[in-house]
Amino acid sequence: MFSHDATLEFVYDDESRARVVAESVAREIGEIDDDRSQTTIDRDGDTIVLEIDARDVTALRAALNTWFSLLDVAERTATLGDRYAG
């Protein structure tokens, strides 16, 4: 049973950027989940919503750190792509 959870919302300047970031990290759903934490991702327009459920605070913290890092890399990569595409 999961007893700890967090819901994170990330709002982007436009729907296109939210889609690129969401698609970049969504492939990790199920790959890094384990018996201590599970994550879902949804996108509604320019907003990405991550929901993390964890068995304990340590697992929640680890999952939060992982997803913050994944999103950060996806955002920075998208920014670099914009710079070189334009």
PDB file of N, CA, C and O in Angstrom:
ATOM      1  N   MET A   1       0.834  -1.185   0.000  1.00  0.00           N
ATOM      2  CA  MET A   1       0.000   0.000   0.000  1.00  0.00           C
ATOM      3  C   MET A   1       0.876   1.245   0.000  1.00  0.00           C
ATOM      4  O   MET A   1       1.855   1.334   0.741  1.00  0.00           O
ATOM      5  N   PHE A   2       0.510   2.196  -0.837  1.00  0.00           N
ATOM      6  CA  PHE A   2       1.241   3.453  -0.910  1.00  0.00           C
ATOM      7  C   PHE A   2       0.627   4.441   0.083  1.00  0.00           C
ATOM      8  O   PHE A   2      -0.579   4.682   0.062  1.00  0.00           O
ATOM      9  N   SER A   3       1.458   5.006   0.944  1.00  0.00           N
ATOM     10  CA  SER A   3       0.944   5.903   1.975  1.00  0.00           C
ATOM     11  C   SER A   3       1.426   7.344   1.828  1.00  0.00           C
ATOM     12  O   SER A   3       0.996   8.222   2.576  1.00  0.00           O
ATOM     13  N   HIS A   4       2.313   7.590   0.869  1.00  0.00           N
ATOM     14  CA  HIS A   4       2.834   8.936   0.639  1.00  0.00           C
ATOM     15  C   HIS A   4       2.661   9.276  -0.840  1.00  0.00           C
ATOM     16  O   HIS A   4       2.830   8.421  -1.709  1.00  0.00           O
ATOM     17  N   ASP A   5       2.325  10.527  -1.109  1.00  0.00           N
ATOM     18  CA  ASP A   5       2.144  10.895  -2.517  1.00  0.00           C
ATOM     19  C   ASP A   5       2.477  12.362  -2.726  1.00  0.00           C
ATOM     20  O   ASP A   5       2.524  13.157  -1.788  1.00  0.00           O
ATOM     21  N   ALA A   6       2.703  12.688  -3.980  1.00  0.00           N
ATOM     22  CA  ALA A   6       2.944  14.066  -4.396  1.00  0.00           C
ATOM     23  C   ALA A   6       2.367  14.244  -5.789  1.00  0.00           C
ATOM     24  O   ALA A   6       2.486  13.365  -6.643  1.00  0.00           O
ATOM     25  N   THR A   7       1.749  15.380  -6.004  1.00  0.00           N
ATOM     26  CA  THR A   7       1.258  15.758  -7.321  1.00  0.00           C
ATOM     27  C   THR A   7       1.978  17.034  -7.720  1.00  0.00           C
ATOM     28  O   THR A   7       1.921  18.043  -7.016  1.00  0.00           O
ATOM     29  N   LEU A   8       2.652  16.977  -8.851  1.00  0.00           N
ATOM     30  CA  LEU A   8       3.445  18.112  -9.337  1.00  0.00           C
ATOM     31  C   LEU A   8       2.867  18.605 -10.647  1.00  0.00           C
ATOM     32  O   LEU A   8       2.571  17.809 -11.538  1.00  0.00           O
ATOM     33  N   GLU A   9       2.706  19.903 -10.768  1.00  0.00           N
ATOM     34  CA  GLU A   9       2.229  20.506 -12.013  1.00  0.00           C
ATOM     35  C   GLU A   9       3.303  21.443 -12.544  1.00  0.00           C
ATOM     36  O   GLU A   9       3.839  22.277 -11.813  1.00  0.00           O
ATOM     37  N   PHE A  10       3.609  21.291 -13.829  1.00  0.00           N
ATOM     38  CA  PHE A  10       4.597  22.117 -14.508  1.00  0.00           C
ATOM     39  C   PHE A  10       3.901  22.803 -15.676  1.00  0.00           C
ATOM     40  O   PHE A  10       3.407  22.141 -16.589  1.00  0.00           O
ATOM     41  N   VAL A  11       3.865  24.121 -15.644  1.00  0.00           N
ATOM     42  CA  VAL A  11       3.198  24.898 -16.689  1.00  0.00           C
ATOM     43  C   VAL A  11       4.269  25.502 -17.602  1.00  0.00           C
ATOM     44  O   VAL A  11       5.217  26.132 -17.133  1.00  0.00           O
ATOM     45  N   TYR A  12       4.102  25.300 -18.909  1.00  0.00           N
ATOM     46  CA  TYR A  12       5.076  25.762 -19.899  1.00  0.00           C
ATOM     47  C   TYR A  12       4.512  26.937 -20.689  1.00  0.00           C
ATOM     48  O   TYR A  12       3.315  27.218 -20.635  1.00  0.00           O
ATOM     49  N   ASP A  13       5.377  27.611 -21.414  1.00  0.00           N
ATOM     50  CA  ASP A  13       4.972  28.779 -22.189  1.00  0.00           C
ATOM     51  C   ASP A  13       3.965  28.440 -23.277  1.00  0.00           C
ATOM     52  O   ASP A  13       3.126  29.265 -23.639  1.00  0.00           O
ATOM     53  N   ASP A  14       4.055  27.218 -23.796  1.00  0.00           N
ATOM     54  CA  ASP A  14       3.111  26.821 -24.836  1.00  0.00           C
ATOM     55  C   ASP A  14       2.917  25.307 -24.812  1.00  0.00           C
ATOM     56  O   ASP A  14       3.688  24.567 -24.201  1.00  0.00           O
ATOM     57  N   GLU A  15       1.877  24.883 -25.488  1.00  0.00           N
ATOM     58  CA  GLU A  15       1.516  23.469 -25.538  1.00  0.00           C
ATOM     59  C   GLU A  15       2.597  22.625 -26.215  1.00  0.00           C
ATOM     60  O   GLU A  15       2.832  21.480 -25.829  1.00  0.00           O
ATOM     61  N   SER A  16       3.241  23.190 -27.211  1.00  0.00           N
ATOM     62  CA  SER A  16       4.282  22.471 -27.938  1.00  0.00           C
ATOM     63  C   SER A  16       5.431  22.074 -27.011  1.00  0.00           C
ATOM     64  O   SER A  16       5.892  20.933 -27.042  1.00  0.00           O
ATOM     65  N   ARG A  17       5.891  23.017 -26.190  1.00  0.00           N
ATOM     66  CA  ARG A  17       6.993  22.721 -25.276  1.00  0.00           C
ATOM     67  C   ARG A  17       6.563  21.667 -24.246  1.00  0.00           C
ATOM     68  O   ARG A  17       7.331  20.757 -23.934  1.00  0.00           O
ATOM     69  N   ALA A  18       5.356  21.788 -23.726  1.00  0.00           N
ATOM     70  CA  ALA A  18       4.856  20.806 -22.757  1.00  0.00           C
ATOM     71  C   ALA A  18       4.798  19.416 -23.384  1.00  0.00           C
ATOM     72  O   ALA A  18       5.131  18.426 -22.732  1.00  0.00           O
ATOM     73  N   ARG A  19       4.380  19.340 -24.636  1.00  0.00           N
ATOM     74  CA  ARG A  19       4.288  18.050 -25.330  1.00  0.00           C
ATOM     75  C   ARG A  19       5.674  17.427 -25.507  1.00  0.00           C
ATOM     76  O   ARG A  19       5.852  16.233 -25.263  1.00  0.00           O
ATOM     77  N   VAL A  20       6.649  18.222 -25.927  1.00  0.00           N
ATOM     78  CA  VAL A  20       8.009  17.712 -26.133  1.00  0.00           C
ATOM     79  C   VAL A  20       8.583  17.185 -24.813  1.00  0.00           C
ATOM     80  O   VAL A  20       9.147  16.091 -24.773  1.00  0.00           O
ATOM     81  N   VAL A  21       8.441  17.954 -23.751  1.00  0.00           N
ATOM     82  CA  VAL A  21       8.983  17.542 -22.452  1.00  0.00           C
ATOM     83  C   VAL A  21       8.251  16.297 -21.942  1.00  0.00           C
ATOM     84  O   VAL A  21       8.890  15.350 -21.483  1.00  0.00           O
ATOM     85  N   ALA A  22       6.928  16.292 -22.020  1.00  0.00           N
ATOM     86  CA  ALA A  22       6.150  15.147 -21.542  1.00  0.00           C
ATOM     87  C   ALA A  22       6.499  13.873 -22.307  1.00  0.00           C
ATOM     88  O   ALA A  22       6.665  12.814 -21.704  1.00  0.00           O
ATOM     89  N   GLU A  23       6.610  13.969 -23.621  1.00  0.00           N
ATOM     90  CA  GLU A  23       6.947  12.795 -24.426  1.00  0.00           C
ATOM     91  C   GLU A  23       8.368  12.316 -24.140  1.00  0.00           C
ATOM     92  O   GLU A  23       8.651  11.120 -24.212  1.00  0.00           O
ATOM     93  N   SER A  24       9.251  13.242 -23.818  1.00  0.00           N
ATOM     94  CA  SER A  24      10.636  12.869 -23.520  1.00  0.00           C
ATOM     95  C   SER A  24      10.748  12.059 -22.238  1.00  0.00           C
ATOM     96  O   SER A  24      11.515  11.099 -22.175  1.00  0.00           O
ATOM     97  N   VAL A  25       9.993  12.438 -21.219  1.00  0.00           N
ATOM     98  CA  VAL A  25      10.118  11.737 -19.936  1.00  0.00           C
ATOM     99  C   VAL A  25       9.121  10.590 -19.781  1.00  0.00           C
ATOM    100  O   VAL A  25       9.331   9.696 -18.961  1.00  0.00           O
ATOM    101  N   ALA A  26       8.047  10.609 -20.553  1.00  0.00           N
ATOM    102  CA  ALA A  26       7.009   9.580 -20.410  1.00  0.00           C
ATOM    103  C   ALA A  26       7.541   8.172 -20.665  1.00  0.00           C
ATOM    104  O   ALA A  26       7.025   7.200 -20.113  1.00  0.00           O
ATOM    105  N   ARG A  27       8.553   8.066 -21.486  1.00  0.00           N
ATOM    106  CA  ARG A  27       9.110   6.731 -21.778  1.00  0.00           C
ATOM    107  C   ARG A  27       9.732   6.091 -20.547  1.00  0.00           C
ATOM    108  O   ARG A  27       9.991   4.887 -20.540  1.00  0.00           O
ATOM    109  N   GLU A  28       9.977   6.883 -19.503  1.00  0.00           N
ATOM    110  CA  GLU A  28      10.543   6.348 -18.264  1.00  0.00           C
ATOM    111  C   GLU A  28       9.484   5.772 -17.324  1.00  0.00           C
ATOM    112  O   GLU A  28       9.808   5.045 -16.385  1.00  0.00           O
ATOM    113  N   ILE A  29       8.211   6.104 -17.583  1.00  0.00           N
ATOM    114  CA  ILE A  29       7.132   5.555 -16.766  1.00  0.00           C
ATOM    115  C   ILE A  29       7.162   4.036 -16.906  1.00  0.00           C
ATOM    116  O   ILE A  29       7.193   3.506 -18.017  1.00  0.00           O
ATOM    117  N   GLY A  30       7.152   3.359 -15.795  1.00  0.00           N
ATOM    118  CA  GLY A  30       7.208   1.899 -15.806  1.00  0.00           C
ATOM    119  C   GLY A  30       8.621   1.355 -15.801  1.00  0.00           C
ATOM    120  O   GLY A  30       8.858   0.258 -15.295  1.00  0.00           O
ATOM    121  N   GLU A  31       9.567   2.102 -16.355  1.00  0.00           N
ATOM    122  CA  GLU A  31      10.961   1.653 -16.393  1.00  0.00           C
ATOM    123  C   GLU A  31      11.658   1.866 -15.057  1.00  0.00           C
ATOM    124  O   GLU A  31      12.481   1.046 -14.649  1.00  0.00           O
ATOM    125  N   ILE A  32      11.337   2.955 -14.377  1.00  0.00           N
ATOM    126  CA  ILE A  32      12.007   3.229 -13.107  1.00  0.00           C
ATOM    127  C   ILE A  32      11.086   3.027 -11.907  1.00  0.00           C
ATOM    128  O   ILE A  32      11.524   3.151 -10.763  1.00  0.00           O
ATOM    129  N   ASP A  33       9.811   2.718 -12.160  1.00  0.00           N
ATOM    130  CA  ASP A  33       8.911   2.385 -11.066  1.00  0.00           C
ATOM    131  C   ASP A  33       9.353   1.059 -10.453  1.00  0.00           C
ATOM    132  O   ASP A  33       9.933   0.208 -11.128  1.00  0.00           O
ATOM    133  N   ASP A  34       9.071   0.904  -9.179  1.00  0.00           N
ATOM    134  CA  ASP A  34       9.383  -0.354  -8.510  1.00  0.00           C
ATOM    135  C   ASP A  34       8.325  -0.623  -7.454  1.00  0.00           C
ATOM    136  O   ASP A  34       7.272   0.014  -7.455  1.00  0.00           O
ATOM    137  N   ASP A  35       8.593  -1.560  -6.555  1.00  0.00           N
ATOM    138  CA  ASP A  35       7.596  -1.899  -5.540  1.00  0.00           C
ATOM    139  C   ASP A  35       7.452  -0.817  -4.476  1.00  0.00           C
ATOM    140  O   ASP A  35       6.546  -0.889  -3.645  1.00  0.00           O
ATOM    141  N   ARG A  36       8.343   0.198  -4.490  1.00  0.00           N
ATOM    142  CA  ARG A  36       8.274   1.266  -3.482  1.00  0.00           C
ATOM    143  C   ARG A  36       7.667   2.559  -4.006  1.00  0.00           C
ATOM    144  O   ARG A  36       7.222   3.390  -3.214  1.00  0.00           O
ATOM    145  N   SER A  37       7.637   2.748  -5.316  1.00  0.00           N
ATOM    146  CA  SER A  37       7.021   3.966  -5.850  1.00  0.00           C
ATOM    147  C   SER A  37       6.524   3.739  -7.275  1.00  0.00           C
ATOM    148  O   SER A  37       7.072   2.943  -8.038  1.00  0.00           O
ATOM    149  N   GLN A  38       5.469   4.469  -7.596  1.00  0.00           N
ATOM    150  CA  GLN A  38       4.858   4.422  -8.924  1.00  0.00           C
ATOM    151  C   GLN A  38       4.569   5.854  -9.350  1.00  0.00           C
ATOM    152  O   GLN A  38       4.226   6.695  -8.519  1.00  0.00           O
ATOM    153  N   THR A  39       4.705   6.134 -10.639  1.00  0.00           N
ATOM    154  CA  THR A  39       4.485   7.479 -11.147  1.00  0.00           C
ATOM    155  C   THR A  39       3.599   7.427 -12.383  1.00  0.00           C
ATOM    156  O   THR A  39       3.707   6.517 -13.205  1.00  0.00           O
ATOM    157  N   THR A  40       2.724   8.415 -12.500  1.00  0.00           N
ATOM    158  CA  THR A  40       1.951   8.592 -13.721  1.00  0.00           C
ATOM    159  C   THR A  40       2.207  10.009 -14.236  1.00  0.00           C
ATOM    160  O   THR A  40       2.536  10.915 -13.470  1.00  0.00           O
ATOM    161  N   ILE A  41       2.050  10.177 -15.539  1.00  0.00           N
ATOM    162  CA  ILE A  41       2.228  11.495 -16.149  1.00  0.00           C
ATOM    163  C   ILE A  41       1.052  11.752 -17.076  1.00  0.00           C
ATOM    164  O   ILE A  41       0.617  10.866 -17.811  1.00  0.00           O
ATOM    165  N   ASP A  42       0.545  12.979 -17.031  1.00  0.00           N
ATOM    166  CA  ASP A  42      -0.517  13.419 -17.913  1.00  0.00           C
ATOM    167  C   ASP A  42      -0.164  14.820 -18.393  1.00  0.00           C
ATOM    168  O   ASP A  42       0.562  15.561 -17.731  1.00  0.00           O
ATOM    169  N   ARG A  43      -0.685  15.154 -19.539  1.00  0.00           N
ATOM    170  CA  ARG A  43      -0.506  16.515 -20.056  1.00  0.00           C
ATOM    171  C   ARG A  43      -1.858  17.049 -20.481  1.00  0.00           C
ATOM    172  O   ARG A  43      -2.627  16.363 -21.155  1.00  0.00           O
ATOM    173  N   ASP A  44      -2.140  18.265 -20.086  1.00  0.00           N
ATOM    174  CA  ASP A  44      -3.355  18.954 -20.495  1.00  0.00           C
ATOM    175  C   ASP A  44      -2.933  20.309 -21.038  1.00  0.00           C
ATOM    176  O   ASP A  44      -2.682  21.244 -20.277  1.00  0.00           O
ATOM    177  N   GLY A  45      -2.857  20.408 -22.356  1.00  0.00           N
ATOM    178  CA  GLY A  45      -2.422  21.648 -22.976  1.00  0.00           C
ATOM    179  C   GLY A  45      -0.988  21.972 -22.616  1.00  0.00           C
ATOM    180  O   GLY A  45      -0.074  21.210 -22.930  1.00  0.00           O
ATOM    181  N   ASP A  46      -0.790  23.106 -21.957  1.00  0.00           N
ATOM    182  CA  ASP A  46       0.565  23.543 -21.618  1.00  0.00           C
ATOM    183  C   ASP A  46       1.022  23.082 -20.233  1.00  0.00           C
ATOM    184  O   ASP A  46       2.039  23.554 -19.727  1.00  0.00           O
ATOM    185  N   THR A  47       0.272  22.160 -19.619  1.00  0.00           N
ATOM    186  CA  THR A  47       0.567  21.719 -18.254  1.00  0.00           C
ATOM    187  C   THR A  47       0.848  20.224 -18.197  1.00  0.00           C
ATOM    188  O   THR A  47       0.090  19.413 -18.730  1.00  0.00           O
ATOM    189  N   ILE A  48       1.954  19.873 -17.541  1.00  0.00           N
ATOM    190  CA  ILE A  48       2.301  18.475 -17.272  1.00  0.00           C
ATOM    191  C   ILE A  48       1.991  18.199 -15.809  1.00  0.00           C
ATOM    192  O   ILE A  48       2.345  18.985 -14.930  1.00  0.00           O
ATOM    193  N   VAL A  49       1.327  17.077 -15.554  1.00  0.00           N
ATOM    194  CA  VAL A  49       1.023  16.684 -14.180  1.00  0.00           C
ATOM    195  C   VAL A  49       1.675  15.334 -13.904  1.00  0.00           C
ATOM    196  O   VAL A  49       1.402  14.347 -14.588  1.00  0.00           O
ATOM    197  N   LEU A  50       2.540  15.306 -12.893  1.00  0.00           N
ATOM    198  CA  LEU A  50       3.162  14.066 -12.425  1.00  0.00           C
ATOM    199  C   LEU A  50       2.532  13.697 -11.099  1.00  0.00           C
ATOM    200  O   LEU A  50       2.422  14.537 -10.206  1.00  0.00           O
ATOM    201  N   GLU A  51       2.120  12.453 -10.963  1.00  0.00           N
ATOM    202  CA  GLU A  51       1.600  11.959  -9.692  1.00  0.00           C
ATOM    203  C   GLU A  51       2.493  10.811  -9.242  1.00  0.00           C
ATOM    204  O   GLU A  51       2.659   9.814  -9.945  1.00  0.00           O
ATOM    205  N   ILE A  52       3.055  10.974  -8.069  1.00  0.00           N
ATOM    206  CA  ILE A  52       3.969   9.974  -7.509  1.00  0.00           C
ATOM    207  C   ILE A  52       3.338   9.399  -6.253  1.00  0.00           C
ATOM    208  O   ILE A  52       2.926  10.142  -5.362  1.00  0.00           O
ATOM    209  N   ASP A  53       3.262   8.073  -6.181  1.00  0.00           N
ATOM    210  CA  ASP A  53       2.801   7.371  -4.991  1.00  0.00           C
ATOM    211  C   ASP A  53       3.956   6.530  -4.472  1.00  0.00           C
ATOM    212  O   ASP A  53       4.624   5.839  -5.241  1.00  0.00           O
ATOM    213  N   ALA A  54       4.190   6.589  -3.158  1.00  0.00           N
ATOM    214  CA  ALA A  54       5.327   5.867  -2.582  1.00  0.00           C
ATOM    215  C   ALA A  54       4.931   5.198  -1.261  1.00  0.00           C
ATOM    216  O   ALA A  54       4.005   5.622  -0.570  1.00  0.00           O
ATOM    217  N   ARG A  55       5.664   4.151  -0.950  1.00  0.00           N
ATOM    218  CA  ARG A  55       5.416   3.416   0.293  1.00  0.00           C
ATOM    219  C   ARG A  55       5.938   4.148   1.526  1.00  0.00           C
ATOM    220  O   ARG A  55       5.385   4.010   2.617  1.00  0.00           O
ATOM    221  N   ASP A  56       7.000   4.923   1.347  1.00  0.00           N
ATOM    222  CA  ASP A  56       7.607   5.614   2.483  1.00  0.00           C
ATOM    223  C   ASP A  56       8.218   6.928   2.012  1.00  0.00           C
ATOM    224  O   ASP A  56       8.344   7.186   0.815  1.00  0.00           O
ATOM    225  N   VAL A  57       8.593   7.750   2.988  1.00  0.00           N
ATOM    226  CA  VAL A  57       9.116   9.080   2.673  1.00  0.00           C
ATOM    227  C   VAL A  57      10.421   9.001   1.888  1.00  0.00           C
ATOM    228  O   VAL A  57      10.650   9.822   0.999  1.00  0.00           O
ATOM    229  N   THR A  58      11.264   8.052   2.191  1.00  0.00           N
ATOM    230  CA  THR A  58      12.534   7.913   1.479  1.00  0.00           C
ATOM    231  C   THR A  58      12.297   7.592   0.005  1.00  0.00           C
ATOM    232  O   THR A  58      12.955   8.156  -0.870  1.00  0.00           O
ATOM    233  N   ALA A  59      11.374   6.702  -0.263  1.00  0.00           N
ATOM    234  CA  ALA A  59      11.052   6.361  -1.656  1.00  0.00           C
ATOM    235  C   ALA A  59      10.426   7.545  -2.382  1.00  0.00           C
ATOM    236  O   ALA A  59      10.689   7.756  -3.566  1.00  0.00           O
ATOM    237  N   LEU A  60       9.595   8.326  -1.676  1.00  0.00           N
ATOM    238  CA  LEU A  60       9.000   9.510  -2.287  1.00  0.00           C
ATOM    239  C   LEU A  60      10.081  10.529  -2.640  1.00  0.00           C
ATOM    240  O   LEU A  60      10.074  11.097  -3.732  1.00  0.00           O
ATOM    241  N   ARG A  61      11.006  10.755  -1.712  1.00  0.00           N
ATOM    242  CA  ARG A  61      12.097  11.704  -1.970  1.00  0.00           C
ATOM    243  C   ARG A  61      12.940  11.257  -3.152  1.00  0.00           C
ATOM    244  O   ARG A  61      13.302  12.071  -4.002  1.00  0.00           O
ATOM    245  N   ALA A  62      13.255   9.967  -3.209  1.00  0.00           N
ATOM    246  CA  ALA A  62      14.059   9.446  -4.320  1.00  0.00           C
ATOM    247  C   ALA A  62      13.327   9.616  -5.653  1.00  0.00           C
ATOM    248  O   ALA A  62      13.932  10.004  -6.653  1.00  0.00           O
ATOM    249  N   ALA A  63      12.039   9.329  -5.662  1.00  0.00           N
ATOM    250  CA  ALA A  63      11.261   9.479  -6.892  1.00  0.00           C
ATOM    251  C   ALA A  63      11.185  10.948  -7.309  1.00  0.00           C
ATOM    252  O   ALA A  63      11.333  11.267  -8.488  1.00  0.00           O
ATOM    253  N   LEU A  64      10.957  11.837  -6.350  1.00  0.00           N
ATOM    254  CA  LEU A  64      10.914  13.272  -6.658  1.00  0.00           C
ATOM    255  C   LEU A  64      12.237  13.732  -7.266  1.00  0.00           C
ATOM    256  O   LEU A  64      12.247  14.429  -8.280  1.00  0.00           O
ATOM    257  N   ASN A  65      13.351  13.342  -6.648  1.00  0.00           N
ATOM    258  CA  ASN A  65      14.664  13.723  -7.179  1.00  0.00           C
ATOM    259  C   ASN A  65      14.856  13.215  -8.598  1.00  0.00           C
ATOM    260  O   ASN A  65      15.352  13.940  -9.461  1.00  0.00           O
ATOM    261  N   THR A  66      14.468  11.980  -8.837  1.00  0.00           N
ATOM    262  CA  THR A  66      14.611  11.385 -10.166  1.00  0.00           C
ATOM    263  C   THR A  66      13.794  12.149 -11.200  1.00  0.00           C
ATOM    264  O   THR A  66      14.312  12.506 -12.258  1.00  0.00           O
ATOM    265  N   TRP A  67      12.523  12.402 -10.904  1.00  0.00           N
ATOM    266  CA  TRP A  67      11.651  13.070 -11.876  1.00  0.00           C
ATOM    267  C   TRP A  67      12.032  14.515 -12.084  1.00  0.00           C
ATOM    268  O   TRP A  67      11.943  15.017 -13.205  1.00  0.00           O
ATOM    269  N   PHE A  68      12.463  15.212 -11.018  1.00  0.00           N
ATOM    270  CA  PHE A  68      12.951  16.587 -11.214  1.00  0.00           C
ATOM    271  C   PHE A  68      14.159  16.589 -12.150  1.00  0.00           C
ATOM    272  O   PHE A  68      14.272  17.453 -13.019  1.00  0.00           O
ATOM    273  N   SER A  69      15.049  15.633 -11.975  1.00  0.00           N
ATOM    274  CA  SER A  69      16.233  15.554 -12.844  1.00  0.00           C
ATOM    275  C   SER A  69      15.845  15.245 -14.283  1.00  0.00           C
ATOM    276  O   SER A  69      16.361  15.868 -15.211  1.00  0.00           O
ATOM    277  N   LEU A  70      14.950  14.299 -14.477  1.00  0.00           N
ATOM    278  CA  LEU A  70      14.521  13.945 -15.832  1.00  0.00           C
ATOM    279  C   LEU A  70      13.854  15.117 -16.537  1.00  0.00           C
ATOM    280  O   LEU A  70      14.121  15.377 -17.710  1.00  0.00           O
ATOM    281  N   LEU A  71      12.989  15.818 -15.822  1.00  0.00           N
ATOM    282  CA  LEU A  71      12.331  16.981 -16.417  1.00  0.00           C
ATOM    283  C   LEU A  71      13.333  18.088 -16.729  1.00  0.00           C
ATOM    284  O   LEU A  71      13.240  18.736 -17.771  1.00  0.00           O
ATOM    285  N   ASP A  72      14.277  18.301 -15.841  1.00  0.00           N
ATOM    286  CA  ASP A  72      15.294  19.328 -16.066  1.00  0.00           C
ATOM    287  C   ASP A  72      16.090  19.040 -17.336  1.00  0.00           C
ATOM    288  O   ASP A  72      16.318  19.938 -18.147  1.00  0.00           O
ATOM    289  N   VAL A  73      16.508  17.798 -17.508  1.00  0.00           N
ATOM    290  CA  VAL A  73      17.265  17.423 -18.702  1.00  0.00           C
ATOM    291  C   VAL A  73      16.411  17.606 -19.953  1.00  0.00           C
ATOM    292  O   VAL A  73      16.893  18.123 -20.961  1.00  0.00           O
ATOM    293  N   ALA A  74      15.151  17.188 -19.897  1.00  0.00           N
ATOM    294  CA  ALA A  74      14.259  17.331 -21.054  1.00  0.00           C
ATOM    295  C   ALA A  74      14.052  18.801 -21.403  1.00  0.00           C
ATOM    296  O   ALA A  74      14.050  19.169 -22.577  1.00  0.00           O
ATOM    297  N   GLU A  75      13.879  19.637 -20.388  1.00  0.00           N
ATOM    298  CA  GLU A  75      13.683  21.071 -20.631  1.00  0.00           C
ATOM    299  C   GLU A  75      14.931  21.709 -21.238  1.00  0.00           C
ATOM    300  O   GLU A  75      14.837  22.475 -22.196  1.00  0.00           O
ATOM    301  N   ARG A  76      16.098  21.391 -20.679  1.00  0.00           N
ATOM    302  CA  ARG A  76      17.336  21.969 -21.208  1.00  0.00           C
ATOM    303  C   ARG A  76      17.612  21.488 -22.620  1.00  0.00           C
ATOM    304  O   ARG A  76      18.085  22.263 -23.452  1.00  0.00           O
ATOM    305  N   THR A  77      17.330  20.238 -22.903  1.00  0.00           N
ATOM    306  CA  THR A  77      17.540  19.693 -24.244  1.00  0.00           C
ATOM    307  C   THR A  77      16.606  20.367 -25.250  1.00  0.00           C
ATOM    308  O   THR A  77      17.023  20.699 -26.359  1.00  0.00           O
ATOM    309  N   ALA A  78      15.349  20.568 -24.867  1.00  0.00           N
ATOM    310  CA  ALA A  78      14.405  21.245 -25.746  1.00  0.00           C
ATOM    311  C   ALA A  78      14.851  22.679 -26.024  1.00  0.00           C
ATOM    312  O   ALA A  78      14.711  23.167 -27.145  1.00  0.00           O
ATOM    313  N   THR A  79      15.384  23.350 -25.013  1.00  0.00           N
ATOM    314  CA  THR A  79      15.871  24.713 -25.200  1.00  0.00           C
ATOM    315  C   THR A  79      17.049  24.741 -26.164  1.00  0.00           C
ATOM    316  O   THR A  79      17.115  25.608 -27.036  1.00  0.00           O
ATOM    317  N   LEU A  80      17.979  23.801 -26.017  1.00  0.00           N
ATOM    318  CA  LEU A  80      19.094  23.719 -26.949  1.00  0.00           C
ATOM    319  C   LEU A  80      18.616  23.414 -28.355  1.00  0.00           C
ATOM    320  O   LEU A  80      19.128  23.975 -29.324  1.00  0.00           O
ATOM    321  N   GLY A  81      17.643  22.534 -28.470  1.00  0.00           N
ATOM    322  CA  GLY A  81      17.099  22.225 -29.784  1.00  0.00           C
ATOM    323  C   GLY A  81      16.499  23.444 -30.445  1.00  0.00           C
ATOM    324  O   GLY A  81      16.676  23.655 -31.645  1.00  0.00           O
ATOM    325  N   ASP A  82      15.787  24.252 -29.667  1.00  0.00           N
ATOM    326  CA  ASP A  82      15.226  25.499 -30.200  1.00  0.00           C
ATOM    327  C   ASP A  82      16.319  26.437 -30.691  1.00  0.00           C
ATOM    328  O   ASP A  82      16.198  27.060 -31.746  1.00  0.00           O
ATOM    329  N   ARG A  83      17.366  26.523 -29.922  1.00  0.00           N
ATOM    330  CA  ARG A  83      18.468  27.433 -30.258  1.00  0.00           C
ATOM    331  C   ARG A  83      19.116  27.055 -31.591  1.00  0.00           C
ATOM    332  O   ARG A  83      19.452  27.924 -32.395  1.00  0.00           O
ATOM    333  N   TYR A  84      19.287  25.747 -31.816  1.00  0.00           N
ATOM    334  CA  TYR A  84      19.970  25.304 -33.034  1.00  0.00           C
ATOM    335  C   TYR A  84      19.017  25.140 -34.209  1.00  0.00           C
ATOM    336  O   TYR A  84      19.464  25.127 -35.356  1.00  0.00           O
ATOM    337  N   ALA A  85      17.729  25.014 -33.960  1.00  0.00           N
ATOM    338  CA  ALA A  85      16.751  24.874 -35.046  1.00  0.00           C
ATOM    339  C   ALA A  85      16.406  26.234 -35.647  1.00  0.00           C
ATOM    340  O   ALA A  85      16.025  26.332 -36.814  1.00  0.00           O
ATOM    341  N   GLY A  86      16.544  27.268 -34.845  1.00  0.00           N
ATOM    342  CA  GLY A  86      16.098  28.580 -35.301  1.00  0.00           C
ATOM    343  C   GLY A  86      17.211  29.381 -35.840  1.00  0.00           C
ATOM    344  O   GLY A  86      17.004  30.516 -36.268  1.00  0.00           O
TER     345      GLY A  86
END
